[in-house]
Amino acid sequence: MSLAVPIFFSAYGDLSEDLTEGVVTRSIERMISAMEDVLSGDIGSVSYVDIDLDGFGSCSMDELNIGGSLSEGVGRYLIQYSLTTGSTGKFALDPPFPITSEDGSGLTIGGGSYRIRIKRSMDDGQDHLVVSLAE
């Protein structure tokens, strides 16, 4: 019995992480699809996407970072997540395209359900996407 408990908790933790990563990955893929739709339009095009960043069991979302400062290096092209288990992932549009937030720093959110607004914008001659939480 004493060996069964640690094995169960280890397997439960692995399953929780796998399920959480699956939910997060599907949400990011939906967001990337919405970004691609916006990019197929003109400057000012807008789309909304609902994402679910809820965790399962012993694993939950630590944070999701979408884009960064337009003057920043590679971070402005990435959508990155980290889970409370230490697992991380990175995604990008193909081809890479700059993403920022309304305040120019990138959008960082934690676990939960959100509606994300995605807008194609042009500032200082740089075409980019602006992401924000929809109201």
C-alpha positions in Angstrom: 0.0 0.0 0.0 2.8 2.4 0.8 4.2 2.1 -2.8 0.8 2.5 -4.4 0.2 5.9 -3.0 3.3 7.6 -4.4 2.8 5.9 -7.8 -0.8 7.1 -7.9 0.1 10.7 -7.1 2.9 10.7 -9.7 0.6 9.3 -12.4 -2.2 11.8 -11.3 0.3 14.7 -11.5 1.4 13.6 -15.0 -2.2 13.3 -16.2 -3.1 16.7 -14.7 -0.2 18.3 -16.5 -1.0 16.5 -19.8 -4.7 17.6 -19.6 -3.8 21.2 -18.7 -1.2 21.4 -21.6 -3.8 20.1 -24.0 -6.4 22.8 -23.0 -3.8 25.6 -23.1 -2.4 24.4 -26.5 -5.9 24.3 -28.0 -6.6 27.8 -26.7 -3.4 29.1 -28.2 -4.1 27.4 -31.5 -7.5 29.1 -31.6 -5.9 32.5 -30.8 -3.3 32.0 -33.6 -6.1 31.1 -36.0 -7.9 34.3 -35.1 -4.7 36.3 -35.5 -4.2 34.8 -39.0 -7.8 35.9 -39.8 -7.0 39.4 -38.7 -3.8 39.5 -40.7 -5.7 38.5 -43.8 -7.6 41.8 -43.5 -6.5 45.5 -43.6 -5.1 47.7 -40.9 -7.9 48.1 -38.3 -9.3 44.6 -38.7 -10.5 43.1 -35.4 -11.4 39.6 -34.2 -12.3 38.1 -30.8 -11.4 34.7 -29.5 -12.5 32.9 -26.3 -9.7 31.0 -24.5 -9.8 28.7 -21.5 -6.7 28.5 -19.4 -8.1 26.4 -16.5 -6.0 23.7 -15.0 -6.7 20.2 -13.9 -6.1 18.6 -10.6 -2.7 19.4 -9.3 -1.6 21.5 -12.4 -2.8 25.0 -13.3 -1.8 27.8 -15.5 0.9 30.0 -14.0 0.9 32.7 -16.8 0.4 33.2 -20.5 2.5 35.9 -22.2 1.3 37.2 -25.5 3.8 39.3 -27.5 6.0 42.0 -26.0 7.4 45.5 -26.6 7.7 46.3 -30.3 11.3 47.4 -29.6 12.0 44.1 -27.9 13.8 41.2 -29.5 12.2 37.9 -30.2 9.6 38.2 -27.4 7.3 40.4 -29.5 6.8 37.4 -31.8 6.0 34.8 -29.2 3.1 33.4 -27.3 4.6 31.7 -24.2 3.0 29.8 -21.3 4.2 28.3 -18.0 2.3 25.9 -15.7 2.6 25.6 -12.0 4.5 22.3 -12.6 7.3 24.1 -14.4 6.3 23.0 -17.8 6.5 25.7 -20.5 5.7 26.1 -24.2 6.3 28.7 -26.9 4.3 29.4 -30.1 4.6 31.9 -32.9 2.8 32.9 -36.1 4.2 31.5 -39.3 5.8 33.7 -40.6 6.6 35.5 -37.4 4.6 38.7 -36.9 5.0 41.3 -34.1 2.4 41.2 -31.3 2.0 43.7 -28.5 -0.7 45.0 -26.0 -2.4 48.4 -25.8 0.2 49.6 -23.4 3.0 48.3 -25.6 4.4 45.7 -23.2 2.6 42.5 -24.3 -0.3 40.9 -22.5 0.2 38.6 -19.5 -2.7 36.7 -17.9 -3.1 33.8 -15.5 -5.5 30.9 -15.3 -9.2 31.3 -16.1 -11.4 32.0 -19.1 -10.9 35.1 -21.2 -12.2 36.9 -24.3 -9.2 38.3 -26.2 -9.5 41.2 -28.7 -7.0 41.1 -31.6 -6.6 44.1 -33.8 -4.2 44.8 -36.7 -2.5 48.2 -36.2 0.2 50.4 -37.7 2.4 52.6 -35.5 5.5 54.4 -36.6 5.4 52.5 -39.9 5.4 49.1 -38.1 2.5 46.7 -38.9 1.6 44.6 -35.9 -1.2 43.0 -33.8 -2.5 44.5 -30.6 -4.1 42.1 -28.1 -6.2 43.1 -25.1 -8.8 41.6 -22.8 -12.3 42.3 -24.3 -14.8 44.0 -22.1 
